[in-house]
Amino acid sequence: MYLASDLKKGLKLDIDGDPHVIVGFEFKKPGKGQSLYKCKLKNMITGSQFERTYRSGDKFEKVDLEEADMEYLYSDRDGWCFMNSTTYEQVMLTKEQIGENVDLLKENTLCTVLLHNQKPIGVTLPNFVILRVTSTEPWAKGDTATGDTKPATVETGFELQVPPFVDENQLIKIDTRTREYVERASE
């Protein structure tokens, strides 16, 4: 059980049976009366956002969330299939549940799947993924006057900026949090 004084950005709450996360938070203490906690909440299942104001005496239920290590297997018209690494059970997720992570998702990638009442609601990729460059412009040695990056497309179809020395068919390491190039990777 949380009290209103425990509210902060990133806290996950159970509101009307659904998991919500606080994405914006503002504390106000008027001259008279109770303190006010203005929260911008996001439903973790539907993605809808709304604002609510709570008073200092309000109480909140903790949300029942669980994380499971799962391996991404494949995608088809029904969604993206993940397999639990310990129980070998498979679950299907939608594009909305995966979000922008779909651009960096490669078969056999180990991910963390967030579960609410044993149902998947979101995916967290590892901090870094290694992907192969499928297309990029060639680099002429000594050509540094044109800039320090060029566009490249990786095997998942994601496009990003890479240094000019990166060529096609090379493996590169990408930070999934910033979605930027980190370094070249070895085979």
C-alpha positions as semicolon CSV with decimal commas, in nm:
position;residue;x (nm);y (nm);z (nm)
1;M;0,000;0,000;0,000
2;Y;0,136;0,339;-0,102
3;L;0,051;0,672;0,058
4;A;0,021;0,997;-0,138
5;S;0,358;1,105;0,005
6;D;0,519;0,803;-0,174
7;L;0,413;0,925;-0,519
8;K;0,696;1,006;-0,762
9;K;0,775;0,981;-1,130
10;G;0,816;0,620;-1,245
11;L;0,610;0,466;-0,962
12;K;0,370;0,193;-1,076
13;L;0,020;0,182;-0,923
14;D;-0,294;-0,028;-0,954
15;I;-0,582;0,203;-1,048
16;D;-0,921;0,043;-1,121
17;G;-0,754;-0,297;-1,172
18;D;-0,512;-0,178;-1,441
19;P;-0,140;-0,106;-1,402
20;H;-0,049;0,262;-1,437
21;V;0,285;0,441;-1,424
22;I;0,338;0,801;-1,313
23;V;0,498;0,987;-1,607
24;G;0,463;1,338;-1,462
25;F;0,448;1,456;-1,103
26;E;0,396;1,790;-0,931
27;F;0,367;1,862;-0,557
28;K;0,176;2,166;-0,429
29;K;0,140;2,286;-0,072
30;P;-0,120;2,561;-0,050
31;G;-0,115;2,804;0,241
32;K;-0,414;2,634;0,400
33;G;-0,539;2,277;0,378
34;Q;-0,389;1,952;0,259
35;S;-0,099;1,903;0,023
36;L;-0,190;1,827;-0,339
37;Y;-0,018;1,573;-0,563
38;K;-0,084;1,632;-0,932
39;C;0,005;1,321;-1,133
40;K;0,009;1,247;-1,503
41;L;-0,064;0,875;-1,530
42;K;-0,019;0,633;-1,820
43;N;-0,212;0,309;-1,850
44;M;0,052;0,041;-1,910
45;I;-0,189;-0,177;-2,111
46;T;-0,369;0,071;-2,336
47;G;-0,112;0,352;-2,333
48;S;-0,376;0,617;-2,260
49;Q;-0,269;0,911;-2,043
50;F;-0,465;1,129;-1,806
51;E;-0,410;1,365;-1,511
52;R;-0,540;1,327;-1,158
53;T;-0,489;1,526;-0,840
54;Y;-0,465;1,347;-0,507
55;R;-0,469;1,473;-0,149
56;S;-0,221;1,386;0,126
57;G;-0,450;1,126;0,289
58;D;-0,508;0,916;-0,027
59;K;-0,386;0,555;-0,044
60;F;-0,293;0,343;-0,345
61;E;-0,257;-0,027;-0,418
62;K;0,073;-0,168;-0,543
63;V;0,045;-0,316;-0,889
64;D;0,112;-0,688;-0,933
65;L;0,383;-0,688;-1,200
66;E;0,626;-0,965;-1,277
67;E;0,926;-0,979;-1,511
68;A;1,023;-1,289;-1,705
69;D;1,329;-1,352;-1,921
70;M;1,205;-1,453;-2,264
71;E;1,362;-1,522;-2,601
72;Y;1,215;-1,366;-2,914
73;L;1,145;-1,647;-3,162
74;Y;0,958;-1,514;-3,467
75;S;0,685;-1,283;-3,593
76;D;0,382;-1,355;-3,811
77;R;0,041;-1,202;-3,880
78;D;-0,072;-1,283;-3,522
79;G;0,214;-1,090;-3,358
80;W;0,559;-1,149;-3,209
81;C;0,626;-1,481;-3,036
82;F;0,838;-1,497;-2,719
83;M;0,938;-1,809;-2,525
84;N;0,992;-1,817;-2,149
85;S;1,352;-1,927;-2,091
86;T;1,269;-2,140;-1,785
87;T;0,920;-2,285;-1,851
88;Y;0,941;-2,292;-2,235
89;E;0,589;-2,147;-2,256
90;Q;0,525;-1,922;-2,556
91;V;0,331;-1,595;-2,558
92;M;0,231;-1,364;-2,843
93;L;0,267;-0,986;-2,816
94;T;0,123;-0,714;-3,038
95;K;0,313;-0,429;-3,200
96;E;0,157;-0,188;-2,948
97;Q;0,293;-0,395;-2,657
98;I;0,643;-0,404;-2,807
99;G;0,640;-0,037;-2,909
100;E;0,940;0,114;-3,084
101;N;1,153;-0,184;-2,974
102;V;1,023;-0,371;-3,279
103;D;1,284;-0,187;-3,492
104;L;1,574;-0,346;-3,301
105;L;1,425;-0,691;-3,235
106;K;1,614;-0,983;-3,391
107;E;1,539;-1,356;-3,363
108;N;1,689;-1,530;-3,057
109;T;1,731;-1,203;-2,864
110;L;1,686;-1,246;-2,487
111;C;1,444;-0,981;-2,356
112;T;1,261;-0,902;-2,035
113;V;0,884;-0,927;-2,072
114;L;0,666;-0,742;-1,821
115;L;0,363;-0,945;-1,705
116;H;0,045;-0,827;-1,533
117;N;-0,171;-1,111;-1,397
118;Q;0,037;-1,355;-1,606
119;K;-0,041;-1,163;-1,929
120;P;0,236;-0,983;-2,121
121;I;0,205;-0,603;-2,140
122;G;0,551;-0,486;-2,248
123;V;0,905;-0,576;-2,355
124;T;1,243;-0,441;-2,250
125;L;1,534;-0,516;-2,482
126;P;1,887;-0,572;-2,352
127;N;2,086;-0,247;-2,327
128;F;2,286;-0,335;-2,640
129;V;2,208;-0,539;-2,952
130;I;2,443;-0,645;-3,229
131;L;2,300;-0,615;-3,580
132;R;2,442;-0,648;-3,933
133;V;2,450;-0,344;-4,164
134;T;2,258;-0,428;-4,482
135;S;2,306;-0,102;-4,671
136;T;2,512;0,213;-4,640
137;E;2,705;0,446;-4,867
138;P;3,069;0,358;-4,943
139;W;3,342;0,560;-4,777
140;A;3,634;0,715;-4,959
141;K;3,947;0,722;-4,743
142;G;4,035;1,074;-4,637
143;D;3,681;1,199;-4,701
144;T;3,623;1,364;-4,363
145;A;3,507;1,705;-4,482
146;T;3,153;1,587;-4,560
147;G;3,066;1,511;-4,197
148;D;3,125;1,254;-3,934
149;T;2,823;1,027;-3,988
150;K;2,625;0,867;-4,268
151;P;2,293;0,679;-4,277
152;A;2,292;0,300;-4,254
153;T;2,018;0,037;-4,249
154;V;2,053;-0,276;-4,034
155;E;1,904;-0,622;-4,086
156;T;1,583;-0,539;-3,896
157;G;1,511;-0,243;-4,126
158;F;1,606;0,018;-3,866
159;E;1,797;0,318;-4,002
160;L;2,053;0,509;-3,795
161;Q;2,361;0,729;-3,829
162;V;2,700;0,556;-3,824
163;P;3,061;0,673;-3,862
164;P;3,191;0,686;-4,221
165;F;3,422;0,384;-4,176
166;V;3,130;0,141;-4,123
167;D;3,066;-0,071;-4,434
168;E;2,793;-0,309;-4,550
169;N;2,786;-0,658;-4,393
170;Q;2,968;-0,538;-4,079
171;L;2,826;-0,606;-3,734
172;I;2,760;-0,301;-3,518
173;K;2,659;-0,256;-3,156
174;I;2,352;-0,036;-3,096
175;D;2,238;0,109;-2,762
176;T;1,866;0,024;-2,738
177;R;1,799;0,305;-2,488
178;T;1,929;0,585;-2,712
179;R;1,890;0,392;-3,042
180;E;2,238;0,508;-3,148
181;Y;2,554;0,346;-3,284
182;V;2,808;0,247;-3,016
183;E;3,089;0,057;-3,190
184;R;3,175;-0,208;-3,445
185;A;3,135;-0,565;-3,326
186;S;3,337;-0,872;-3,416
187;E;3,194;-1,183;-3,583
